[in-house]
Amino acid sequence: MRKMIAVAAVLAVTSAHAAEELKFGDINYFLKEGQFNVSADVNQSYEKNKYNSTTLETRGVIFSTQFAYAYNDQFNTFLGLDYAYDRETEDKTTGSNADVYNDGLSNPFIGANYRLMNQNDASYNIDFGAVARINIQDAERGDSVGQNSKDGNFVDSRSSLELNARMGRKFDIANEWQLAAGAIYFTEGETTLKNIAGETELEDDSSFDLFVRAAYQYRPVNEFMMSISAQATQVGEAESDVKNGGKIKSDSHMDLDFRFNVKYLITDNFIARLNYGMSRNADYDIKDQGSNEELKNRRENFFGLGVDFLF
């Protein structure tokens, strides 16, 4: 009887830690030693907001690429770059102002991930990561008055460093989840507002953002996957000094992002992906050199296609 109880206890512990194999395409998948991953996306983006009484709509195509390499089963690094094409902002209130383009390259990013725990050896996968975005050119924001316009670019004026932690598990052949949290520190930077009457130079102060994210994926068969995620970001208060005098201050606010992906495993190392996302973001106030402004009705959507290659 004692032997039977001991065997039962061992089986119970073993089954408690037993986990489904993580496969390419799973949201908790971690590159194995020597593996190289290339991903690319092309998404049609749409943004709409109301600045005081002026309604603005922005449309464009965003190309995103990322390259990752695993030095071993616990550590990988990656780098990436986004490019905005034909990103056009229209004044929908009067329709009389010229369109403004803010497109081109974004700040490139580099990063690393470390897997502290693996669900095959413990109850969960636990990862830690870091992502650095590097400002490579001066940030410029376009403007228009009547039929006169000046275009800007797509870069952020500030470099940033993100630290994050993730925990997840694939608990049966079809279902898995992941939770993540992180903080993003933005350094100081400079922005040029390309006003029609003359350029305005801003010195942007540093700030902090905090985020939490939950994700779930359903994989009923090996080739087909559906995943959803929701992220809440507390955007920190931001302040800029106008070089000719005055300040511009934006209040802290909450942004909510929702993502949906459908993925199909075409071959063992090639995935095609359908992307959809939407954001429902809070209104916030802006104090612009003594005047009170408001940015509200902030909505964002995107949809597009992506691919993942594993070598």
Summary of the structure (lengths in Angstrom):
residues: 311
radius of gyration: 23.0
end to end distance: 52.0
largest distance: 90.7
contacts: 970
relative contact order: 0.15
helix: 5%
strand: 68%
